[in-house]
Amino acid sequence: MLLSMVLIAPVFAYGEKQGSDERKFVTRVIFAEAGPSCSDNERELIASVMVGRIGRQGFDNGKLATMYDVASQPNAFSCINDPKNGNWAKSADPDKLNKEEKLVWDQCDSLAGGNFQQHYGPSGRPLVYYHDKSISKPCSWDNKYWYTMKELETDHFIFYSVVANNAAVAGALTQQVSATTTLTLYIHNGKLSGPAIPQAQVTGHDGSGNGFQQATDSSGSVTITGSPGIWSFSASISGYETNSWSQPITETCTTHAFLQTVTATTANSDMDTWFKKQLPGPDYHIIHGGGLDFGPGGSPSPDAPTEQKEAARWDGKGAFYLADGKWDESIQAFNKATELDPNLKNAWENKGIVLCVLGKYAEALQCYDKSLDIKQSYPDCTDKEIWTYKSLILYILGRYDEALSACEKALELGDNPDFNYCDNGDGPSYRWYVMGGILFRSGRNSESEVAFAKAKELGYSR
């Protein structure tokens, strides 16, 4: 079932007083606490912990206003200036990080800039405290005013939230001043900015399991009061697909959801399936050559340094492993190639291909960005191909505006005569169809029709 709602979440902004130095400090803390051995999700959870402490009186009497305020508190994070923490020492000079560490650093920097959604535990409370599995929960977190409750556990961390056991501080600690909270939910037609749908039936349960059932008014909204926690919803009306979802509702807020007609839902599903089929698969190198045939950007000259020749050899080995479906071996080979020659475009692209095959789209994007950063003195169709793949991946991730920008860049390169020699059927007509799909999925139907017509005019047939 399509999840088509958005929660109005806290703004993870820095504030006017913060600048690049403060952001770098937060980046260092995240990198040191959850370095390359941890997962992307664990790093995001730790960033969410910082946001969970902002403005809560349980932390410096509610004076913490930014992630930097949280990270810079005395003893807030044991990694800071810890000589035993190698990641903290490495983070002092990001330019000296190796390629894999730099990818992790870039993600930490993005998180430090607030580019993530706050996480909640199963109770619906924000995650406000965490510690390594090897450390027992400090007894100071259990006292007559408040205590912590374990929320979730990952490979490296245990995460807690604060629970008040004293009525006088309950609201200050958890931002749940009363036993109830009020939600205003809007139901739209087709997309979040679409027209309101009156008389849609909204049913579900609040955080305590109490049921509710209402019909939207003329503005397309319902107002529901219930207990904080994880709420479940189902919205329906004749002629539309039913939309069901769950989300944490811990304070008075507004959410939006949309319903799609049966035909629109079917068309979107069909388009989603088509986009996934366009991404690189296990047979990519057999069809296109890739690392097996060192084309522009991949073939070292006879007098190239030994490292470049060795990197090209590892790139070729990775391609063979990819063709044989040996994913781990191919990743290791491409990693070796980029370590030996960080400017080997083919190796970065090929690693992105493996990650696409494995469904690790966000990591594939990072590899494609690395490849695009490598500039060359001669035209190369690789960039056009990568921009196209980026648009496909961003579409699958639901980042339609970014997908549209990437597709526009691919079309721009496609109009350059220097790149026409390598279209191989993947020409402007195809990319116009990709653009049409992105516009269609964004609800911009009239614009998508123009793009589809352009693709047909240029000869593309799906």
C-alpha positions as CSV (number, residue, x, y, z in Angstrom):
1,M,0.0,0.0,0.0
2,L,1.3,3.4,-0.9
3,L,2.2,5.5,2.1
4,S,1.2,9.0,1.2
5,M,1.4,11.2,4.2
6,V,3.8,13.7,5.7
7,L,4.3,14.6,9.3
8,I,5.1,18.2,10.1
9,A,8.3,17.5,12.0
10,P,10.6,19.8,14.0
11,V,12.9,22.0,12.0
12,F,16.5,20.9,12.3
13,A,18.0,24.3,11.6
14,Y,21.1,25.7,13.1
15,G,20.0,29.2,13.9
16,E,21.7,32.5,12.9
17,K,24.6,32.2,15.3
18,Q,25.9,28.9,13.9
19,G,28.3,28.6,11.0
20,S,30.6,26.2,9.3
21,D,32.8,25.6,12.4
22,E,29.8,24.5,14.5
23,R,28.5,22.3,11.7
24,K,31.9,20.6,11.4
25,F,32.0,20.0,15.1
26,V,28.6,18.2,14.9
27,T,29.8,16.3,11.9
28,R,32.9,15.2,13.9
29,V,30.8,14.0,16.8
30,I,28.5,11.9,14.6
31,F,31.5,10.5,12.7
32,A,33.4,9.6,15.9
33,E,30.4,8.0,17.6
34,A,29.2,6.0,14.5
35,G,32.1,5.7,12.1
36,P,32.6,3.5,9.1
37,S,31.9,0.3,11.0
38,C,28.4,1.5,11.7
39,S,25.4,1.7,9.3
40,D,23.9,4.7,7.6
41,N,20.8,4.2,9.7
42,E,22.8,4.1,13.0
43,R,24.4,7.5,12.1
44,E,21.0,8.9,11.4
45,L,19.6,7.6,14.7
46,I,22.5,9.4,16.6
47,A,21.7,12.6,14.8
48,S,18.1,12.1,15.7
49,V,19.2,11.8,19.4
50,M,20.6,15.3,19.2
51,V,17.4,16.7,17.8
52,G,15.5,14.8,20.6
53,R,17.3,16.9,23.2
54,I,16.6,20.3,21.7
55,G,14.3,22.4,23.8
56,R,13.6,19.8,26.4
57,Q,14.0,20.9,30.0
58,G,15.5,17.6,30.9
59,F,18.6,18.8,29.1
60,D,20.1,22.1,30.4
61,N,16.7,23.4,31.5
62,G,15.5,23.5,27.9
63,K,18.2,25.9,26.7
64,L,19.5,23.6,24.0
65,A,18.3,25.2,20.7
66,T,20.5,23.5,18.0
67,M,22.4,20.2,17.4
68,Y,25.6,22.1,18.1
69,D,24.3,23.1,21.6
70,V,23.6,19.4,22.3
71,A,26.9,18.1,20.9
72,S,29.0,20.7,22.8
73,Q,27.6,20.1,26.2
74,P,30.2,18.9,28.7
75,N,30.3,15.1,28.8
76,A,27.5,14.9,26.3
77,F,29.5,12.6,24.0
78,S,32.4,10.6,25.3
79,C,34.2,10.5,22.0
80,I,35.1,14.2,22.1
81,N,38.9,14.6,22.6
82,D,39.1,10.9,23.5
83,P,42.6,9.8,22.5
84,K,41.4,6.2,22.3
85,N,38.8,7.1,19.7
86,G,40.5,6.8,16.3
87,N,37.6,8.2,14.5
88,W,37.7,11.5,16.5
89,A,41.3,11.9,15.6
90,K,40.7,11.2,11.9
91,S,37.9,13.6,11.8
92,A,40.2,16.5,12.6
93,D,41.3,16.6,9.0
94,P,38.6,15.2,6.6
95,D,40.9,15.7,3.6
96,K,43.1,12.9,4.9
97,L,40.3,10.3,5.1
98,N,40.3,7.4,2.7
99,K,37.6,7.1,0.1
100,E,35.2,5.0,2.2
101,E,35.7,7.2,5.2
102,K,35.1,10.2,3.1
103,L,31.7,8.8,2.0
104,V,30.8,8.4,5.7
105,W,32.0,11.9,6.5
106,D,29.8,13.3,3.7
107,Q,26.8,11.6,5.2
108,C,27.6,12.8,8.7
109,D,28.0,16.4,7.3
110,S,24.6,16.1,5.6
111,L,23.1,14.9,8.9
112,A,24.7,17.7,10.8
113,G,23.0,20.1,8.4
114,G,19.6,18.6,9.4
115,N,18.9,16.5,6.3
116,F,17.0,13.7,7.9
117,Q,13.7,12.9,9.6
118,Q,13.6,12.6,13.4
119,H,13.2,9.1,14.6
120,Y,10.9,7.9,17.3
121,G,10.9,4.8,19.4
122,P,8.0,2.3,19.5
123,S,6.4,4.3,22.3
124,G,6.2,7.3,20.0
125,R,8.6,9.3,22.1
126,P,11.7,10.9,20.5
127,L,15.0,9.2,21.1
128,V,16.9,11.4,23.5
129,Y,19.7,9.3,24.9
130,Y,21.9,6.4,23.7
131,H,24.9,4.5,24.8
132,D,27.2,1.7,23.6
133,K,26.1,-1.8,24.4
134,S,29.2,-2.3,26.5
135,I,28.2,0.3,29.0
136,S,25.4,-0.2,31.6
137,K,22.7,2.4,31.8
138,P,23.8,5.1,34.3
139,C,22.0,4.9,37.6
140,S,21.6,8.7,37.5
141,W,19.0,8.2,34.8
142,D,16.7,6.5,37.4
143,N,15.6,9.0,40.1
144,K,12.5,10.3,41.7
145,Y,11.7,12.7,38.9
146,W,12.3,10.7,35.7
147,Y,13.8,7.5,34.2
148,T,14.7,6.1,30.8
149,M,13.0,3.4,28.9
150,K,14.8,1.3,26.3
151,E,13.3,2.0,22.8
152,L,15.3,0.0,20.3
153,E,18.6,-1.7,19.8
154,T,21.0,-1.8,16.8
155,D,24.2,-3.7,16.1
156,H,26.3,-1.1,18.0
157,F,23.9,1.0,20.1
158,I,21.0,0.9,22.6
159,F,18.7,3.9,22.4
160,Y,16.5,5.2,25.2
161,S,13.9,7.9,25.7
162,V,13.1,9.9,28.8
163,V,9.9,9.1,30.8
164,A,8.7,11.3,33.6
165,N,7.4,9.7,36.8
166,N,6.6,13.0,38.5
167,A,3.6,15.0,37.3
168,A,5.4,18.3,37.9
169,V,8.0,17.6,35.3
170,A,6.2,15.3,33.0
171,G,5.4,17.9,30.4
172,A,8.8,19.6,30.5
173,L,10.6,16.3,30.0
174,T,8.6,14.7,27.3
175,Q,6.7,17.6,25.7
176,Q,3.5,15.8,26.5
177,V,1.9,18.3,28.8
178,S,-1.4,16.5,29.0
179,A,-2.6,13.0,28.6
180,T,-4.1,13.8,25.2
181,T,-2.9,15.5,22.0
182,T,-4.8,16.9,19.1
183,L,-4.2,16.0,15.5
184,T,-5.6,17.9,12.4
185,L,-5.5,15.6,9.3
186,Y,-6.2,16.8,5.8
187,I,-7.1,14.4,3.0
188,H,-6.3,15.5,-0.6
189,N,-7.0,14.3,-4.1
190,G,-4.1,12.9,-6.0
191,K,-1.2,14.6,-4.2
192,L,-0.4,16.5,-1.0
193,S,-1.1,19.9,-2.7
194,G,-4.2,18.5,-4.5
195,P,-7.9,19.6,-3.8
196,A,-9.5,18.7,-0.6
197,I,-11.7,15.5,-0.4
198,P,-14.9,16.1,1.7
199,Q,-16.7,13.2,3.3
200,A,-13.7,10.8,3.2
201,Q,-13.9,8.3,6.1
202,V,-10.9,8.4,8.5
203,T,-10.7,5.6,11.0
204,G,-7.9,4.3,13.3
205,H,-6.5,4.1,16.8
206,D,-4.6,6.5,19.0
207,G,-1.5,5.7,21.0
208,S,-3.5,3.9,23.7
209,G,-5.5,1.8,21.2
210,N,-8.7,4.0,21.4
211,G,-10.6,3.9,18.2
212,F,-11.8,6.9,16.2
213,Q,-14.0,7.3,13.1
214,Q,-14.8,10.6,11.4
215,A,-15.6,12.0,8.0
216,T,-13.7,14.9,6.6
217,D,-15.5,18.3,6.5
218,S,-15.8,20.7,3.6
219,S,-12.1,21.7,4.0
220,G,-11.1,18.0,3.7
221,S,-10.0,17.8,7.3
222,V,-10.8,16.0,10.6
223,T,-9.7,16.9,14.1
224,I,-8.9,14.0,16.4
225,T,-8.0,14.1,20.1
226,G,-6.3,11.1,21.6
227,S,-3.4,9.7,23.6
228,P,0.2,10.3,22.4
229,G,2.0,7.4,20.9
230,I,1.9,5.5,17.6
231,W,-1.4,6.2,15.8
232,S,-2.8,4.1,13.0
233,F,-4.9,5.5,10.2
234,S,-7.1,4.4,7.3
235,A,-8.6,6.9,4.9
236,S,-11.2,5.9,2.2
237,I,-14.0,7.0,0.0
238,S,-15.8,5.5,-3.0
239,G,-13.7,5.7,-6.2
240,Y,-10.4,5.9,-4.5
241,E,-7.8,3.5,-3.2
242,T,-7.8,3.1,0.6
243,N,-4.7,4.5,2.2
244,S,-3.5,3.0,5.5
245,W,-0.4,4.0,7.6
246,S,1.0,4.5,11.1
247,Q,3.0,7.3,12.5
248,P,4.0,8.7,15.9
249,I,1.7,11.5,17.2
250,T,3.3,12.9,20.4
251,E,2.1,16.5,20.4
252,T,-0.5,18.7,18.8
253,C,0.3,18.8,15.1
254,T,-1.0,18.7,11.5
255,T,-0.5,16.0,8.9
256,H,-1.6,15.6,5.3
257,A,-2.4,12.5,3.2
258,F,-3.8,12.0,-0.2
259,L,-5.9,9.4,-1.9
260,Q,-5.6,8.2,-5.5
261,T,-8.2,6.9,-7.9
262,V,-7.9,3.3,-8.8
263,T,-6.7,4.2,-12.3
264,A,-4.1,6.7,-11.0
265,T,-2.8,4.2,-8.5
266,T,-2.5,1.5,-11.2
267,A,-0.7,3.9,-13.5
268,N,1.8,5.0,-10.7
269,S,2.5,1.3,-9.9
270,D,3.1,0.6,-13.5
271,M,5.5,3.6,-13.8
272,D,7.3,2.6,-10.7
273,T,7.9,-0.9,-12.0
274,W,9.2,0.5,-15.3
275,F,11.7,2.8,-13.6
276,K,13.1,-0.1,-11.5
277,K,13.6,-2.2,-14.6
278,Q,15.8,0.6,-16.2
279,L,18.5,0.4,-13.5
280,P,21.7,-1.6,-14.1
281,G,21.3,-5.3,-13.5
282,P,23.7,-8.3,-13.3
283,D,24.0,-8.5,-17.1
284,Y,25.0,-4.8,-17.5
285,H,28.7,-5.4,-18.3
286,I,27.9,-8.2,-20.7
287,I,25.8,-5.8,-22.7
288,H,27.7,-2.6,-22.3
289,G,31.3,-3.6,-21.8
290,G,31.9,-1.5,-18.7
291,G,35.1,-2.6,-16.9
292,L,35.6,-5.5,-19.3
293,D,36.4,-3.2,-22.1
294,F,38.3,-0.1,-20.9
295,G,36.7,2.7,-22.9
296,P,37.0,6.5,-22.4
297,G,37.9,7.2,-18.9
298,G,39.0,3.7,-18.0
299,S,42.0,2.8,-20.2
300,P,45.4,3.9,-18.9
301,S,48.0,5.0,-21.3
302,P,51.1,2.8,-21.9
303,D,53.3,5.2,-19.9
304,A,50.8,5.6,-17.0
305,P,52.0,5.1,-13.5
306,T,51.9,1.6,-12.1
307,E,49.1,2.4,-9.7
308,Q,46.8,3.5,-12.6
309,K,47.5,0.3,-14.5
310,E,46.9,-1.8,-11.4
311,A,43.6,0.1,-10.7
312,A,42.4,-0.6,-14.2
313,R,43.2,-4.3,-13.7
314,W,41.1,-4.4,-10.4
315,D,38.3,-2.6,-12.2
316,G,38.3,-5.3,-14.8
317,K,38.3,-8.0,-12.1
318,G,35.3,-6.3,-10.5
319,A,33.4,-6.4,-13.8
320,F,34.0,-10.2,-14.1
321,Y,32.8,-10.7,-10.6
322,L,29.7,-8.6,-11.3
323,A,28.9,-10.6,-14.4
324,D,29.2,-13.8,-12.3
325,G,26.9,-12.4,-9.6
326,K,29.7,-12.3,-7.0
327,W,28.6,-9.1,-5.4
328,D,31.0,-9.0,-2.4
329,E,34.0,-9.8,-4.5
330,S,33.1,-7.1,-7.1
331,I,32.6,-4.5,-4.4
332,Q,36.0,-5.3,-2.9
333,A,37.7,-5.2,-6.4
334,F,36.2,-1.8,-7.2
335,N,37.2,-0.5,-3.8
336,K,40.7,-1.6,-4.5
337,A,40.6,0.1,-7.9
338,T,39.5,3.5,-6.4
339,E,42.1,3.3,-3.6
340,L,44.8,2.9,-6.2
341,D,43.4,5.5,-8.6
342,P,40.7,7.7,-7.0
343,N,40.2,9.3,-10.5
344,L,39.2,6.1,-12.3
345,K,35.7,7.1,-13.4
346,N,34.8,3.5,-14.5
347,A,35.5,2.0,-11.1
348,W,33.2,4.5,-9.3
349,E,30.4,3.9,-11.9
350,N,30.9,0.2,-11.8
351,K,30.7,0.1,-8.0
352,G,27.4,2.1,-8.3
353,I,26.1,-0.6,-10.6
354,V,26.7,-3.3,-8.1
355,L,25.0,-1.2,-5.4
356,C,22.0,-0.8,-7.7
357,V,21.8,-4.5,-8.2
358,L,21.8,-4.9,-4.4
359,G,19.1,-2.3,-4.0
360,K,21.5,0.1,-2.1
361,Y,20.4,3.1,-4.1
362,A,21.6,5.8,-1.7
363,E,25.1,4.4,-1.7
364,A,25.0,4.0,-5.5
365,L,24.2,7.7,-5.7
366,Q,27.3,8.5,-3.7
367,C,29.4,6.5,-6.2
368,Y,27.8,8.2,-9.2
369,D,28.5,11.6,-7.6
370,K,32.2,10.6,-7.2
371,S,32.4,9.7,-10.8
372,L,30.8,12.9,-11.9
373,D,33.3,14.9,-9.8
374,I,36.1,13.5,-12.0
375,K,36.6,15.9,-14.9
376,Q,38.3,14.9,-18.1
377,S,39.9,16.7,-21.0
378,Y,37.9,14.8,-23.6
379,P,34.1,14.1,-24.1
380,D,32.8,11.0,-22.3
381,C,29.4,9.6,-22.6
382,T,29.8,8.2,-19.1
383,D,28.5,11.4,-17.5
384,K,25.4,11.4,-19.6
385,E,24.7,7.8,-18.6
386,I,25.3,8.5,-14.9
387,W,23.0,11.5,-14.9
388,T,20.3,9.3,-16.4
389,Y,20.9,6.6,-13.7
390,K,20.8,9.3,-11.0
391,S,17.4,10.4,-12.2
392,L,16.1,6.8,-12.1
393,I,17.4,6.2,-8.6
394,L,16.1,9.5,-7.3
395,Y,12.7,8.7,-8.7
396,I,12.7,5.4,-6.9
397,L,13.7,7.1,-3.6
398,G,10.7,9.5,-4.1
399,R,13.0,12.6,-4.6
400,Y,11.2,13.7,-7.7
401,D,12.5,17.3,-7.8
402,E,16.1,16.1,-7.7
403,A,15.2,13.4,-10.2
404,L,13.9,16.0,-12.6
405,S,17.1,18.1,-12.3
406,A,19.3,15.1,-13.0
407,C,17.2,14.1,-16.0
408,E,17.4,17.7,-17.3
409,K,21.2,17.5,-17.0
410,A,21.3,14.2,-18.9
411,L,19.2,15.8,-21.7
412,E,21.5,18.8,-21.8
413,L,24.5,16.5,-22.3
414,G,22.5,14.5,-24.9
415,D,22.1,17.6,-27.0
416,N,25.9,18.1,-27.1
417,P,27.2,16.6,-30.5
418,D,30.4,15.5,-28.7
419,F,28.3,12.9,-26.8
420,N,26.2,11.5,-29.7
421,Y,28.6,8.8,-30.6
422,C,27.7,6.7,-27.5
423,D,23.9,7.0,-27.3
424,N,23.5,3.3,-28.2
425,G,19.7,3.5,-28.2
426,D,19.8,5.4,-24.9
427,G,19.3,8.7,-26.6
428,P,17.2,11.9,-26.1
429,S,14.0,10.1,-26.8
430,Y,14.5,7.7,-23.9
431,R,15.4,10.5,-21.6
432,W,12.4,12.5,-22.6
433,Y,10.3,9.5,-21.6
434,V,12.1,9.3,-18.2
435,M,11.3,13.0,-17.7
436,G,7.7,12.3,-18.5
437,G,7.6,9.6,-15.9
438,I,9.1,11.8,-13.2
439,L,6.6,14.6,-14.0
440,F,3.7,12.2,-14.0
441,R,4.6,10.7,-10.7
442,S,4.9,14.3,-9.3
443,G,1.3,15.0,-10.3
444,R,2.4,17.4,-13.0
445,N,0.2,15.6,-15.6
446,S,0.0,18.3,-18.3
447,E,3.8,18.7,-18.3
448,S,4.3,14.9,-18.4
449,E,2.1,14.7,-21.5
450,V,4.3,17.2,-23.3
451,A,7.4,15.1,-22.3
452,F,5.8,11.8,-23.4
453,A,4.8,13.4,-26.7
454,K,8.4,14.6,-27.3
455,A,9.7,11.1,-26.6
456,K,7.3,9.6,-29.1
457,E,8.2,12.3,-31.7
458,L,11.9,11.4,-31.4
459,G,11.1,7.7,-31.8
460,Y,10.9,6.2,-28.3
461,S,8.4,3.3,-27.9
462,R,8.1,1.7,-24.6
